[in-house]
Amino acid sequence: MAIHLVYSYYPKLNEAKKIAKSVLKNKLAACVNINKNINSLYFWNNKFCDEKEIEISFKTYKNKVKKLVLFLEKNHPYECPCVIAFTIKSSNKKFFNWIKSQTK
């Protein structure tokens, strides 16, 4: 049993929703959560950045992780997007089965 959480960050809510809908329509994830209250601090091109971002988390099955990561990277507005995946080692069986069924 392996569910994965894949995270990425977007500059605008409308972009985040657009990618979320595309991911779901393409069955690359079963569920998408959008958190619009993220404040990201980082250096980019030797400049300190303090930006508002939209965090998106995708719940998917193990056989879709690679495709999802590639899809997000290809369709991302950032030059160097953060796309990271974590394996969930356990979950309740009903939820696991739902994730698996939605990503077939």
Biotite code that builds the C-alpha atoms (Angstrom):
import biotite.structure as struc

atoms = struc.array([
    struc.Atom([0.000, 0.000, 0.000], chain_id="A", res_id=1, res_name="MET", atom_name="CA", element="C"),
    struc.Atom([1.541, 3.271, -1.031], chain_id="A", res_id=2, res_name="ALA", atom_name="CA", element="C"),
    struc.Atom([-0.136, 6.631, -1.235], chain_id="A", res_id=3, res_name="ILE", atom_name="CA", element="C"),
    struc.Atom([1.992, 9.645, -2.009], chain_id="A", res_id=4, res_name="HIS", atom_name="CA", element="C"),
    struc.Atom([1.632, 13.325, -1.236], chain_id="A", res_id=5, res_name="LEU", atom_name="CA", element="C"),
    struc.Atom([3.082, 15.598, -3.886], chain_id="A", res_id=6, res_name="VAL", atom_name="CA", element="C"),
    struc.Atom([3.535, 19.287, -3.067], chain_id="A", res_id=7, res_name="TYR", atom_name="CA", element="C"),
    struc.Atom([4.109, 22.338, -5.199], chain_id="A", res_id=8, res_name="SER", atom_name="CA", element="C"),
    struc.Atom([3.717, 26.108, -4.885], chain_id="A", res_id=9, res_name="TYR", atom_name="CA", element="C"),
    struc.Atom([2.155, 28.632, -7.250], chain_id="A", res_id=10, res_name="TYR", atom_name="CA", element="C"),
    struc.Atom([2.157, 32.434, -7.431], chain_id="A", res_id=11, res_name="PRO", atom_name="CA", element="C"),
    struc.Atom([-1.608, 32.880, -7.966], chain_id="A", res_id=12, res_name="LYS", atom_name="CA", element="C"),
    struc.Atom([-4.777, 31.089, -6.885], chain_id="A", res_id=13, res_name="LEU", atom_name="CA", element="C"),
    struc.Atom([-6.224, 30.915, -10.408], chain_id="A", res_id=14, res_name="ASN", atom_name="CA", element="C"),
    struc.Atom([-3.052, 29.164, -11.656], chain_id="A", res_id=15, res_name="GLU", atom_name="CA", element="C"),
    struc.Atom([-3.207, 26.719, -8.755], chain_id="A", res_id=16, res_name="ALA", atom_name="CA", element="C"),
    struc.Atom([-6.858, 25.879, -9.436], chain_id="A", res_id=17, res_name="LYS", atom_name="CA", element="C"),
    struc.Atom([-6.205, 25.480, -13.152], chain_id="A", res_id=18, res_name="LYS", atom_name="CA", element="C"),
    struc.Atom([-3.379, 22.984, -12.613], chain_id="A", res_id=19, res_name="ILE", atom_name="CA", element="C"),
    struc.Atom([-5.395, 21.178, -9.920], chain_id="A", res_id=20, res_name="ALA", atom_name="CA", element="C"),
    struc.Atom([-8.312, 20.653, -12.308], chain_id="A", res_id=21, res_name="LYS", atom_name="CA", element="C"),
    struc.Atom([-5.991, 19.422, -15.073], chain_id="A", res_id=22, res_name="SER", atom_name="CA", element="C"),
    struc.Atom([-4.347, 16.955, -12.714], chain_id="A", res_id=23, res_name="VAL", atom_name="CA", element="C"),
    struc.Atom([-7.720, 15.577, -11.609], chain_id="A", res_id=24, res_name="LEU", atom_name="CA", element="C"),
    struc.Atom([-9.088, 15.360, -15.168], chain_id="A", res_id=25, res_name="LYS", atom_name="CA", element="C"),
    struc.Atom([-5.964, 13.437, -16.200], chain_id="A", res_id=26, res_name="ASN", atom_name="CA", element="C"),
    struc.Atom([-6.358, 11.099, -13.180], chain_id="A", res_id=27, res_name="LYS", atom_name="CA", element="C"),
    struc.Atom([-2.869, 11.919, -11.949], chain_id="A", res_id=28, res_name="LEU", atom_name="CA", element="C"),
    struc.Atom([-4.220, 12.448, -8.427], chain_id="A", res_id=29, res_name="ALA", atom_name="CA", element="C"),
    struc.Atom([-7.383, 11.609, -6.542], chain_id="A", res_id=30, res_name="ALA", atom_name="CA", element="C"),
    struc.Atom([-7.572, 14.776, -4.474], chain_id="A", res_id=31, res_name="CYS", atom_name="CA", element="C"),
    struc.Atom([-5.997, 18.222, -4.401], chain_id="A", res_id=32, res_name="VAL", atom_name="CA", element="C"),
    struc.Atom([-5.805, 20.532, -1.395], chain_id="A", res_id=33, res_name="ASN", atom_name="CA", element="C"),
    struc.Atom([-5.086, 24.231, -1.897], chain_id="A", res_id=34, res_name="ILE", atom_name="CA", element="C"),
    struc.Atom([-3.705, 26.402, 0.878], chain_id="A", res_id=35, res_name="ASN", atom_name="CA", element="C"),
    struc.Atom([-3.628, 30.066, -0.079], chain_id="A", res_id=36, res_name="LYS", atom_name="CA", element="C"),
    struc.Atom([-1.975, 31.322, 3.110], chain_id="A", res_id=37, res_name="ASN", atom_name="CA", element="C"),
    struc.Atom([1.675, 30.509, 2.538], chain_id="A", res_id=38, res_name="ILE", atom_name="CA", element="C"),
    struc.Atom([4.467, 33.008, 3.022], chain_id="A", res_id=39, res_name="ASN", atom_name="CA", element="C"),
    struc.Atom([7.714, 31.866, 1.385], chain_id="A", res_id=40, res_name="SER", atom_name="CA", element="C"),
    struc.Atom([11.113, 33.330, 2.192], chain_id="A", res_id=41, res_name="LEU", atom_name="CA", element="C"),
    struc.Atom([14.075, 32.473, -0.039], chain_id="A", res_id=42, res_name="TYR", atom_name="CA", element="C"),
    struc.Atom([16.943, 33.797, -2.118], chain_id="A", res_id=43, res_name="PHE", atom_name="CA", element="C"),
    struc.Atom([16.568, 33.837, -5.910], chain_id="A", res_id=44, res_name="TRP", atom_name="CA", element="C"),
    struc.Atom([19.273, 35.252, -8.184], chain_id="A", res_id=45, res_name="ASN", atom_name="CA", element="C"),
    struc.Atom([21.074, 36.673, -5.130], chain_id="A", res_id=46, res_name="ASN", atom_name="CA", element="C"),
    struc.Atom([17.962, 38.588, -4.110], chain_id="A", res_id=47, res_name="LYS", atom_name="CA", element="C"),
    struc.Atom([16.019, 38.013, -0.900], chain_id="A", res_id=48, res_name="PHE", atom_name="CA", element="C"),
    struc.Atom([12.368, 37.233, -1.627], chain_id="A", res_id=49, res_name="CYS", atom_name="CA", element="C"),
    struc.Atom([9.397, 37.380, 0.738], chain_id="A", res_id=50, res_name="ASP", atom_name="CA", element="C"),
    struc.Atom([6.423, 36.189, -1.299], chain_id="A", res_id=51, res_name="GLU", atom_name="CA", element="C"),
    struc.Atom([2.840, 35.077, -0.849], chain_id="A", res_id=52, res_name="LYS", atom_name="CA", element="C"),
    struc.Atom([2.348, 31.708, -2.524], chain_id="A", res_id=53, res_name="GLU", atom_name="CA", element="C"),
    struc.Atom([-0.333, 29.093, -2.968], chain_id="A", res_id=54, res_name="ILE", atom_name="CA", element="C"),
    struc.Atom([0.558, 25.624, -1.691], chain_id="A", res_id=55, res_name="GLU", atom_name="CA", element="C"),
    struc.Atom([-0.998, 22.652, -3.444], chain_id="A", res_id=56, res_name="ILE", atom_name="CA", element="C"),
    struc.Atom([-0.897, 19.092, -2.156], chain_id="A", res_id=57, res_name="SER", atom_name="CA", element="C"),
    struc.Atom([-1.882, 16.201, -4.374], chain_id="A", res_id=58, res_name="PHE", atom_name="CA", element="C"),
    struc.Atom([-2.886, 12.792, -3.025], chain_id="A", res_id=59, res_name="LYS", atom_name="CA", element="C"),
    struc.Atom([-2.009, 10.077, -5.506], chain_id="A", res_id=60, res_name="THR", atom_name="CA", element="C"),
    struc.Atom([-1.200, 6.404, -5.882], chain_id="A", res_id=61, res_name="TYR", atom_name="CA", element="C"),
    struc.Atom([2.384, 5.193, -6.259], chain_id="A", res_id=62, res_name="LYS", atom_name="CA", element="C"),
    struc.Atom([2.108, 4.393, -9.980], chain_id="A", res_id=63, res_name="ASN", atom_name="CA", element="C"),
    struc.Atom([1.189, 8.026, -10.816], chain_id="A", res_id=64, res_name="LYS", atom_name="CA", element="C"),
    struc.Atom([3.919, 9.887, -8.916], chain_id="A", res_id=65, res_name="VAL", atom_name="CA", element="C"),
    struc.Atom([6.442, 10.124, -11.770], chain_id="A", res_id=66, res_name="LYS", atom_name="CA", element="C"),
    struc.Atom([3.826, 11.248, -14.295], chain_id="A", res_id=67, res_name="LYS", atom_name="CA", element="C"),
    struc.Atom([2.415, 13.784, -11.850], chain_id="A", res_id=68, res_name="LEU", atom_name="CA", element="C"),
    struc.Atom([5.828, 15.276, -11.038], chain_id="A", res_id=69, res_name="VAL", atom_name="CA", element="C"),
    struc.Atom([6.690, 15.565, -14.743], chain_id="A", res_id=70, res_name="LEU", atom_name="CA", element="C"),
    struc.Atom([3.274, 17.095, -15.527], chain_id="A", res_id=71, res_name="PHE", atom_name="CA", element="C"),
    struc.Atom([3.646, 19.703, -12.774], chain_id="A", res_id=72, res_name="LEU", atom_name="CA", element="C"),
    struc.Atom([7.180, 20.584, -13.796], chain_id="A", res_id=73, res_name="GLU", atom_name="CA", element="C"),
    struc.Atom([6.236, 20.913, -17.472], chain_id="A", res_id=74, res_name="LYS", atom_name="CA", element="C"),
    struc.Atom([3.168, 23.084, -16.774], chain_id="A", res_id=75, res_name="ASN", atom_name="CA", element="C"),
    struc.Atom([4.559, 25.229, -13.985], chain_id="A", res_id=76, res_name="HIS", atom_name="CA", element="C"),
    struc.Atom([4.959, 29.015, -14.334], chain_id="A", res_id=77, res_name="PRO", atom_name="CA", element="C"),
    struc.Atom([8.207, 29.078, -12.311], chain_id="A", res_id=78, res_name="TYR", atom_name="CA", element="C"),
    struc.Atom([11.616, 28.639, -13.898], chain_id="A", res_id=79, res_name="GLU", atom_name="CA", element="C"),
    struc.Atom([12.657, 26.327, -11.050], chain_id="A", res_id=80, res_name="CYS", atom_name="CA", element="C"),
    struc.Atom([9.483, 24.957, -9.432], chain_id="A", res_id=81, res_name="PRO", atom_name="CA", element="C"),
    struc.Atom([9.451, 23.072, -6.157], chain_id="A", res_id=82, res_name="CYS", atom_name="CA", element="C"),
    struc.Atom([7.776, 19.728, -6.775], chain_id="A", res_id=83, res_name="VAL", atom_name="CA", element="C"),
    struc.Atom([8.351, 17.247, -3.950], chain_id="A", res_id=84, res_name="ILE", atom_name="CA", element="C"),
    struc.Atom([6.830, 13.863, -3.153], chain_id="A", res_id=85, res_name="ALA", atom_name="CA", element="C"),
    struc.Atom([6.479, 11.953, 0.102], chain_id="A", res_id=86, res_name="PHE", atom_name="CA", element="C"),
    struc.Atom([5.426, 8.358, 0.612], chain_id="A", res_id=87, res_name="THR", atom_name="CA", element="C"),
    struc.Atom([2.665, 7.783, 3.143], chain_id="A", res_id=88, res_name="ILE", atom_name="CA", element="C"),
    struc.Atom([3.529, 4.512, 4.835], chain_id="A", res_id=89, res_name="LYS", atom_name="CA", element="C"),
    struc.Atom([0.065, 3.818, 6.167], chain_id="A", res_id=90, res_name="SER", atom_name="CA", element="C"),
    struc.Atom([-3.496, 5.028, 5.924], chain_id="A", res_id=91, res_name="SER", atom_name="CA", element="C"),
    struc.Atom([-6.934, 3.659, 6.553], chain_id="A", res_id=92, res_name="ASN", atom_name="CA", element="C"),
    struc.Atom([-7.919, 1.029, 4.014], chain_id="A", res_id=93, res_name="LYS", atom_name="CA", element="C"),
    struc.Atom([-11.030, 2.834, 2.715], chain_id="A", res_id=94, res_name="LYS", atom_name="CA", element="C"),
    struc.Atom([-9.032, 5.958, 1.928], chain_id="A", res_id=95, res_name="PHE", atom_name="CA", element="C"),
    struc.Atom([-6.247, 3.955, 0.291], chain_id="A", res_id=96, res_name="PHE", atom_name="CA", element="C"),
    struc.Atom([-8.768, 2.109, -1.893], chain_id="A", res_id=97, res_name="ASN", atom_name="CA", element="C"),
    struc.Atom([-10.438, 5.378, -2.879], chain_id="A", res_id=98, res_name="TRP", atom_name="CA", element="C"),
    struc.Atom([-7.108, 6.954, -3.915], chain_id="A", res_id=99, res_name="ILE", atom_name="CA", element="C"),
    struc.Atom([-6.228, 3.858, -5.927], chain_id="A", res_id=100, res_name="LYS", atom_name="CA", element="C"),
    struc.Atom([-9.647, 3.766, -7.651], chain_id="A", res_id=101, res_name="SER", atom_name="CA", element="C"),
    struc.Atom([-9.543, 7.465, -8.596], chain_id="A", res_id=102, res_name="GLN", atom_name="CA", element="C"),
    struc.Atom([-6.131, 7.229, -10.272], chain_id="A", res_id=103, res_name="THR", atom_name="CA", element="C"),
    struc.Atom([-6.771, 4.195, -12.511], chain_id="A", res_id=104, res_name="LYS", atom_name="CA", element="C"),
])
